Amino acid sequence: MNKRILITNDDGIDASGIIRLAKAATKYGEVWVVAPESQRSAASHSITLRTYIDVTEHNFPVPGVKAFAITGTPADCIRLGVLHILPKKPDIVLSGINFGYNAGTDVQYSATVGAAMEAVFQGVAAVALSEGTDEGYQVTDAYLEQIMDEVMETKYTPGKIVNVNFPTCKVEEVKGILRDRINSQGCIYRDRYDCTELGDGTRRYQVRGQYNEDVEDGSDLRALFDHYISIGTVTNLH
């Protein structure tokens, strides 16, 4: 297997997840990283239209990987990567590994998923990968090669990406891999807002979340809560 692979994320080019993903991807071919210079979580599929985007070659800590940091969004990274930076169109786009799940209704806000969706807009197969925020690194690192062997075979399907989530648990607690998971209509956190009166007629709101595990059987979130690796697809509304 010798693929041209484009990798991005929404946690920034120096995040642990993208470094670990790029290192794992070198087994499969030529790796390019085009990622935001800083945190861009929850940017969804937004792109930059009314200002410029700076692109800077980046000293990435994985030998042989060509890397560029940009001032735009993750979707901008894919657009620029596919249309201008890479010498030829990539065979596959990998987005992640995100810090925190991208499952359930959170996929609507996720810039990890948004970047992968931009890839299929550009005619390229795409996979989004995310992990838990505690023991997630251990689980991901234990299973990443096995999952990569599988998802690197992903074929381009218009409007559809593969979505992988690694659970938050100890490695010995992982029960296995569940495929064909549906995207849950539930959420990990049920949001509300705390309000502070500032005294000049302004109200300041801060989002707060209440943890929730009441989700459907067969869904991505149910798999994660039950300590399975979840693999499914996300289909664009278009």
C-alpha positions in Angstrom: 0.0 0.0 0.0 1.5 3.4 -1.0 -1.1 6.1 -0.6 -0.9 9.9 -0.6 -2.4 10.8 2.8 -3.6 14.2 3.9 -4.0 14.7 7.7 -5.7 17.6 9.6 -7.3 18.2 12.9 -9.1 20.8 15.0 -6.9 20.8 18.1 -4.0 22.5 16.4 -0.9 21.2 14.6 1.0 20.6 17.8 -1.7 18.4 19.4 -0.7 14.9 20.5 -3.5 13.3 18.5 -2.4 14.5 15.1 1.2 13.7 15.8 0.3 10.1 16.8 -2.0 9.8 13.8 0.7 11.0 11.4 3.3 8.7 12.8 0.9 5.7 12.4 0.0 6.8 8.9 3.6 6.7 7.6 3.2 2.9 7.3 0.8 3.4 4.5 2.5 5.9 2.3 3.4 9.6 1.8 2.0 11.8 4.6 1.1 15.4 4.4 -0.2 17.4 7.4 -2.1 20.7 6.8 -3.6 21.8 10.1 -4.7 24.9 12.1 -1.9 26.7 13.9 -4.0 26.7 17.0 -7.2 25.3 18.6 -10.3 25.4 16.3 -12.7 23.0 18.1 -16.5 23.3 17.3 -15.8 25.3 14.1 -17.9 22.7 12.3 -17.6 23.0 8.5 -16.9 26.7 8.5 -14.5 28.2 5.9 -12.7 31.5 5.6 -14.2 33.9 3.0 -13.7 37.5 4.0 -10.0 37.6 5.1 -6.8 36.0 4.0 -5.3 32.7 5.2 -1.6 32.4 6.0 0.2 29.1 5.3 3.6 28.4 7.0 5.8 25.4 6.7 5.9 23.7 10.1 8.7 21.7 11.8 6.6 18.6 12.5 8.1 16.0 14.9 7.5 12.9 12.6 10.4 12.2 10.2 9.4 12.3 6.5 6.1 14.2 7.1 5.6 17.4 5.2 3.6 19.8 7.4 2.0 23.2 7.1 0.3 25.3 9.7 -2.5 27.6 8.6 -4.5 30.5 10.2 -7.9 29.2 8.9 -10.3 26.4 9.9 -9.9 22.7 9.5 -12.1 22.8 6.4 -9.8 25.5 5.0 -6.9 23.1 5.6 -8.5 20.5 3.4 -9.5 23.0 0.7 -6.0 24.4 0.6 -4.3 21.0 1.0 -6.2 19.4 -1.9 -6.4 22.4 -4.2 -3.0 24.0 -3.7 -0.5 22.5 -1.3 -0.2 18.9 -2.2 1.3 18.2 -5.7 -1.5 15.8 -6.5 -4.9 15.0 -5.0 -4.6 12.8 -1.9 -5.9 9.2 -1.9 -7.4 9.7 1.6 -7.9 12.3 4.2 -7.6 11.5 8.0 -9.0 14.0 10.4 -8.0 13.8 14.1 -7.2 12.2 16.4 -9.5 14.5 18.2 -9.3 15.1 22.0 -12.9 14.1 23.0 -15.6 12.1 21.3 -17.2 13.2 18.0 -20.4 11.1 18.3 -24.1 11.7 18.7 -25.3 15.2 18.1 -21.8 16.6 18.6 -20.9 15.7 15.0 -22.9 18.7 13.9 -20.5 21.0 15.7 -17.3 19.0 15.2 -14.6 20.6 13.0 -12.9 17.2 12.9 -16.0 15.9 11.2 -16.4 19.1 9.2 -12.9 18.7 7.8 -13.6 15.1 6.8 -16.8 16.3 5.1 -14.9 18.9 3.2 -12.7 16.1 1.9 -15.6 14.2 0.4 -16.8 17.5 -1.1 -13.4 17.6 -2.8 -13.8 14.0 -4.1 -11.5 12.3 -1.5 -12.3 9.4 0.8 -12.2 10.6 4.5 -12.1 9.2 8.0 -12.6 11.1 11.2 -10.9 9.7 14.4 -11.6 10.8 18.0 -10.7 9.5 21.5 -11.8 9.9 25.1 -10.2 12.6 27.2 -8.8 10.5 30.1 -7.6 6.9 29.4 -8.4 7.5 25.7 -4.7 7.7 24.7 -4.0 4.3 26.1 -7.0 2.7 24.2 -6.2 4.5 21.0 -2.5 3.5 21.0 -3.4 -0.1 21.8 -5.8 -0.4 18.9 -4.7 2.3 16.4 -2.7 0.0 14.0 -5.6 -2.5 13.8 -8.1 0.3 13.1 -5.8 2.0 10.6 -5.4 -1.3 8.6 -9.2 -1.3 8.3 -10.0 2.4 7.6 -7.2 2.9 5.1 -9.2 0.8 2.7 -12.1 3.3 2.8 -13.4 4.0 -0.6 -14.8 7.4 -1.7 -18.5 7.7 -1.3 -20.1 11.1 -2.1 -21.4 12.8 1.1 -20.3 10.1 3.5 -17.4 9.7 5.9 -16.2 7.0 8.2 -16.3 8.0 11.9 -14.2 6.2 14.5 -14.3 6.8 18.2 -12.1 5.2 20.9 -13.7 4.8 24.4 -12.6 6.4 27.6 -11.6 3.4 29.7 -8.6 1.3 30.6 -7.2 -0.9 27.8 -8.2 -4.1 29.7 -11.8 -2.8 29.9 -12.3 -2.5 26.1 -14.9 -5.1 25.0 -14.0 -5.0 21.3 -15.0 -3.1 18.1 -18.5 -2.4 17.0 -19.0 -1.5 13.4 -22.0 0.0 11.5 -22.9 2.1 14.5 -25.7 4.6 13.9 -25.1 8.2 14.8 -27.0 8.7 18.1 -29.6 11.4 18.3 -28.6 11.9 21.9 -25.7 13.9 23.3 -22.9 13.3 25.9 -23.8 16.6 27.6 -27.2 18.2 27.9 -26.4 21.9 27.7 -27.7 24.8 29.6 -26.4 28.3 30.2 -25.5 30.0 33.5 -26.3 33.8 33.4 -24.5 36.6 35.1 -25.9 40.1 35.3 -23.0 42.6 34.6 -24.9 45.6 35.9 -25.0 47.7 32.8 -27.9 45.8 31.2 -25.7 43.2 29.8 -26.2 39.5 30.5 -23.2 37.2 30.2 -23.9 33.5 29.5 -21.6 30.5 30.0 -22.5 27.1 28.7 -22.7 24.2 31.2 -23.3 20.6 30.4 -25.0 17.8 32.4 -23.5 14.4 31.6 -25.9 12.0 29.9 -25.8 8.3 29.0 -29.4 7.9 28.0 -28.8 7.0 24.3 -30.1 4.5 21.8 -29.0 0.8 21.5 -26.9 0.3 18.4 -25.6 3.9 18.4 -22.0 5.3 18.5 -22.5 6.7 22.0 -24.0 3.5 23.4 -20.9 1.7 22.1 -18.6 4.1 23.7 -20.4 4.2 27.1 -20.2 0.4 27.0 -16.5 0.5 26.4 -16.4 -0.5 22.7 -14.5 1.2 19.9 -17.2 2.6 17.6 -17.0 2.7 13.8 -19.8 4.1 11.7 -20.6 6.5 9.0 -21.8 10.1 9.0 -23.8 11.3 6.0 -23.9 14.9 4.9 -27.4 16.6 4.7 -26.8 17.5 1.1 
